């Protein structure tokens, strides 16, 4: 009986021990710099903002696990300071004394980091989850390999150069042919003119001798 009583007392003390502690292994420290981010438009961090923070984390856990049983009560906060820093842990909805694994919490935050930042008008550098690296957009993998794109550009340039060379060659040949035709036409005209002159000079005009005989008489 005494041993059972001692066991129950130890269990009660363990359950009453706070789950959220500074530097806890399954928790994260958050540091928020509202003034740095918003300047003169900075808002005051208060209980309402903390409620929103816990709600956004509950949303992130729901989204990650695809379960609807996470609530604000699942997010425990401790060691809050006026410069807006605090620690938090996430407890299981089925068992409030059991902490959600740190790796799952980190993955849930990374999945919804943009939504969390947007809720407070902050960025990764002004809403810091210490120990969780800033999230960056995943690199875009092009559907076409880069080497194939470069190859296509080079081949296109080569084909364009070949086509340009062929076109210029055809145009040059066409120009030479036209020049040759012009020269032949000019030579033909010159020959025709020469023959016409010879005809004019060499043909005997019979009208003149008749006129001369008439004149003599």
C-alpha positions in Angstrom: 0.0 0.0 0.0 2.8 2.4 0.9 4.6 1.6 -2.4 1.5 2.3 -4.4 1.0 5.6 -2.5 4.6 6.7 -3.3 4.1 5.8 -6.9 1.0 8.0 -7.2 2.8 10.8 -5.4 5.7 10.6 -7.9 3.3 10.4 -10.8 1.4 13.5 -9.6 4.6 15.5 -9.1 5.7 14.5 -12.6 2.4 15.5 -14.1 2.4 18.8 -12.2 5.9 19.6 -13.5 5.7 22.3 -16.2 6.3 21.0 -19.7 7.5 24.3 -21.1 10.9 25.3 -19.8 13.7 27.5 -21.0 16.2 25.5 -23.0 14.0 22.5 -23.1 15.1 19.8 -25.6 11.7 19.7 -27.3 11.0 23.4 -27.4 12.0 26.4 -29.5 12.9 29.9 -28.7 11.2 32.7 -30.7 12.6 36.2 -31.1 10.4 38.9 -32.7 11.6 42.3 -33.9 8.5 44.3 -34.7 10.1 47.7 -34.5 12.9 46.7 -36.9 10.4 45.3 -39.4 7.7 48.0 -39.3 9.4 51.1 -37.9 6.8 53.8 -37.0 4.0 51.4 -37.9 5.1 48.8 -35.4 2.2 47.4 -33.3 2.4 46.4 -29.6 2.9 42.8 -28.7 0.3 41.8 -26.1 -1.9 38.9 -25.1 -3.9 39.1 -28.2 -0.8 38.8 -30.4 0.3 35.9 -28.3 -3.0 34.2 -28.8 -2.7 34.8 -32.6 0.8 33.2 -32.5 -0.4 30.1 -30.7 -3.4 29.9 -33.1 -1.1 30.1 -36.2 1.1 27.4 -34.7 -2.0 25.2 -34.0 -2.9 25.8 -37.7 0.6 24.7 -38.8 0.3 21.5 -36.7 -3.1 20.8 -38.1 -1.9 21.3 -41.7 1.2 19.1 -41.2 -0.5 16.2 -39.5 -3.8 16.7 -41.5 -5.7 16.5 -38.2 -8.2 18.9 -36.7 -7.6 18.2 -33.0 -4.7 20.7 -32.5 -5.9 23.8 -30.7 -4.5 26.9 -29.0 -4.3 24.9 -25.8 -1.8 22.5 -27.5 0.8 25.4 -27.7 2.4 26.1 -24.4 4.5 29.3 -24.0 7.0 30.2 -21.2 9.9 32.5 -20.3 8.4 35.5 -22.2 10.4 38.7 -22.1 9.4 42.3 -22.9 11.8 42.5 -25.9 9.4 39.8 -27.3 11.2 36.5 -27.0 9.8 33.3 -25.5 10.0 29.6 -25.6 7.2 27.2 -26.7 6.4 23.5 -26.9 3.6 21.6 -28.5 1.7 19.0 -26.6 -0.3 16.1 -28.0 -4.0 16.7 -28.3 -4.7 13.2 -27.0 -2.3 13.5 -24.0 -1.5 16.9 -22.6 1.5 15.5 -20.8 3.2 14.3 -23.9 5.3 16.6 -26.1 5.2 16.4 -29.9 8.5 15.4 -31.3 10.8 18.4 -32.0 11.4 17.2 -35.6 7.6 17.2 -36.4 7.2 20.7 -34.9 10.1 22.0 -37.1 8.7 20.4 -40.2 5.2 21.9 -39.5 6.7 25.3 -39.0 8.7 25.1 -42.2 5.7 24.0 -44.1 3.6 27.0 -43.0 6.4 29.5 -42.3 5.1 32.0 -44.9 1.6 31.9 -43.4 3.0 32.5 -39.9 5.1 35.4 -41.1 2.2 37.0 -43.0 0.0 36.9 -39.9 2.4 39.3 -38.1 3.6 41.3 -41.2 7.1 40.0 -40.5 9.8 38.0 -42.3 12.1 35.1 -41.4 14.7 37.6 -40.2 12.3 39.5 -37.9 10.2 36.5 -36.7 13.0 34.0 -35.8 12.5 30.5 -34.7 16.0 29.9 -33.2 17.4 26.7 -34.5 15.1 26.5 -37.5 16.9 27.8 -40.6 15.1 30.5 -42.7 13.0 29.0 -45.4 13.8 29.6 -49.0 11.9 28.8 -52.2 12.8 25.5 -53.6 15.0 25.8 -56.7 13.0 25.4 -59.9 14.0 22.4 -61.9 13.4 23.2 -65.6 11.5 20.7 -67.6 14.3 20.9 -70.3 17.9 20.2 -69.2 20.1 23.3 -69.4 22.6 21.6 -71.8 19.8 20.9 -74.2 18.8 24.5 -74.2 22.4 25.6 -74.9 22.7 23.0 -77.6 19.5 24.3 -79.2 20.7 27.9 -79.1 24.0 27.0 -80.7 22.4 24.9 -83.4 19.9 27.7 -84.1 22.8 30.2 -84.5 24.6 27.8 -86.9 21.5 27.2 -89.0 20.8 30.9 -89.2 24.4 31.5 -90.4 24.1 28.8 -93.0 20.8 30.2 -94.3 22.2 33.7 -94.4 25.3 32.5 -96.3 23.1 30.6 -98.9 20.8 33.6 -99.3 23.8 36.0 -99.8 25.3 33.6 -102.4 22.1 33.3 -104.3 21.7 37.1 -104.3 25.2 37.5 -105.6 24.7 35.0 -108.4 21.5 36.7 -109.3 23.2 40.1 -109.4 26.0 38.7 -111.6 23.5 37.1 -114.0 21.6 40.4 -114.4 24.8 42.2 -115.1 25.8 39.7 -117.7 22.3 39.9 -119.3 22.6 43.7 -119.4 26.1 43.5 -121.0 24.7 41.0 -123.6 21.8 43.3 -124.4 24.2 46.2 -124.8 26.4 44.2 -127.1 23.4 43.1 -129.2 22.2 46.7 -129.5 25.7 47.8 -130.5 25.9 45.1 -133.2 22.5 46.0 -134.5 23.4 49.6 -134.7 26.6 48.8 -136.5 24.8 46.7 -139.1 22.3 49.5 -139.6 25.1 52.0 -140.2 26.8 49.7 -142.7 23.6 49.3 -144.6 23.1 53.0 -144.7 26.7 53.5 -146.0 27.0 50.5 -148.3 23.6 50.4 -150.1 23.6 52.0 -153.4 20.9 54.7 -153.8 19.7 54.6 -157.3 17.8 57.8 -157.0 20.8 60.0 -157.1 22.3 58.9 -160.5 18.9 59.4 -162.1 18.7 62.9 -160.7 22.2 63.6 -161.9 21.4 62.6 -165.5 18.3 64.7 -165.4 20.2 67.6 -164.1 22.8 67.4 -166.8 20.2 67.5 -169.5 
